[in-house]
Amino acid sequence: MAKNSATDKSSPAKPRDRDAALEFAAYRAVGATQKEAADVAGVGHRTVVAWEAADWWSELMAEAVQA
């Protein structure tokens, strides 16, 4: 059975705004709190909590650090 992204809560879909996600990740990489980084990137707190729990987060974080 195929996973339904609307009902599968194990890993959220990759962000719609990749630039905002990379900005958030870059701020987190230099020590910003979730709130600080979310405010700068213009992303909601619940969204970033889900992002950081997602299986793809480490890949995005590595990309942000390399940029």
N, C-alpha and C positions, 0 to 999 in steps of 0.2 A: 504494500500500500504506500502511495506517495505521501510525503509529509505536506501538510497544509500549513503555510507560514502564518496564517491567521490563528491557528489553534496550537501550533507547536511552540511551546515556550522555552525549549531547551537552549536555543540560540537565536537571538533576534536577527532579522535580515540585516545585511550590510547597510550602512547609512545612505540615505538618499542624497545628502549633501556631503560628498567626500571631502571637500575642502574644509568644512566645519569640523568634521571628524579628525582630520589630520591636524588642524589647529588645536583642537582639544587635546589630542594625544601629545603634541609637542609641548604644550604647557604642563601636562601631567609629567612628562619626562624630565622637566627641569624643577619639579617639586611643588607645583601648584596643587591646591586641594581640588577635589571634584567640583566644588561650588565655584571657586575662582576660575578654573579652566572652562567650565560650562558657561559662565557669564561672559567671558571673553569670546568664546566661540558662538554664543547665541543659541545654546542647546539646553534643553530642560534636564533637570536633575535625574528624573526617572529614566530618561533616555540614556544618559551616560552611565548610570549604574548598570543598565542592561548591556550596553556596549562592552563595558569592562568585564562582564561575566561571560561574554560570547566567546566561542572557540576561535573566531577570527581576530580577536582583539590583539593578541601578541604580534601577529603579522602586520597589522596596521600601525601598532606602536613602533615596531622596528623600522617601518617605512618613514614614520615621522622623525625618528631619531637620525636617520640617514640624510634626510632632506636638509 
